[in-house]
Amino acid sequence: MAKKNETETVTTAVPRVRVKNLSPVSRDYPLTGGESLYLRPAGRGNKGIVIDAAKVSAAMKAAEQAGAISIEDEGGAE
């Protein structure tokens, strides 16, 4: 019996982060690549939004330093 060709699928995990709004008002932030991220106001069970770490823009990093949002590592990288 002939051996079947087997292909191995290799998936590379993408590093992900959770972005949470710490402000009581909603906010929009630009992402790298031209997209934008809408963040609901803090509180009321808002768990934040998980995005690829590579999409975090300089504006989001500045907002984190100012205390307006939090950016937490969600893992995903191998």
N, C-alpha and C positions, 0 to 999 in steps of 0.2 A: 504494500500500500504506500502511495506517495505521501510525503510529508507536506502538510498544508503550509503555505506562507503565512507566517504570523507577524503582524505588525504590532509594535508596542507603542501605545499612545503615551506620550510624556506630557504631562500638564505642569506648567510652571505657575505656582501660586503668585498672585499679584499682591504686593503689600497694600493693606487697606487701613483707613483711619475712620473714626467716628467723629463727626463735627456736630457740636451742640451749641446752640445759641444761649448765652448767659444773660441776655437783655430781655426786658419785658415786652419789647416790640419786635416785629418780624424784620428780617434783614435779607438782602440779596448780596451775594459775593460772586465775583468772577472766578471761573476756573481756568486753568491752563487749557488751551485748545479752543477758546472762544465760547464755551458753555458758561452757564451761570448756575448758582446754587441758591435756592430759596430756603431760608431757615425760619421755622415757626417760632413764635415767642417762647421764652423759657417757661418752665413749669407745666402744669396740667399733663403730666405723664409724657412730656416730650423727651424721647430717647435719643434724638439726634438722627443724623443721616450718615450711612456708611458709603464712602467713596474710595476710589483708587488713590493711594498716597501721591502718585505722580500728578494728580489733578489739583493739588493744593497750590494756590497762587500766592504771590508775594503779599497781596492785599489781605488774604486770609491769615497769613503768618503775622502781619502787623496787627490785625484785629485780635489775634490770640495774645500777643504781647500787651495789648491795651486792656485785656480782660473782657472783651466783648463776646468772644467765643472760646470754646475749648476744642482742641484737636487731640484725640487719644488714639494710640496705636491699637488696631484691631487684629494685628497679625496677618497671616496669609503668606508671608515670605517663607521659603524653605531654607 
